[in-house]
């Protein structure tokens, strides 16, 4: 898992130029601490360059500035993954 956590986000964010927001604080902490400690060399350098924050921290700045224009009954949030569904 640590290798996948170092390699996949690096591809998703074009070599560190895009922020990664993680939905749970425990996952953010795990990525920042446990995953980086399990890596060495180039992968550790990569994961340390990636800007990873929890969703609550990310939302602190823009949420108070947003206004609700339309309430929806439901919304769909896609799960991002390297794996393609089986056909």
Protein Blocks (a to p, Z undefined) as FASTA:
>chain_A
ZZmmmmmmmmmnnoopaccddfbfklmmmmmmmmmmmpghjllmmmmmpccddfklmmmm
mmmmpccfbdcfbdcdddddfbdcdZZ
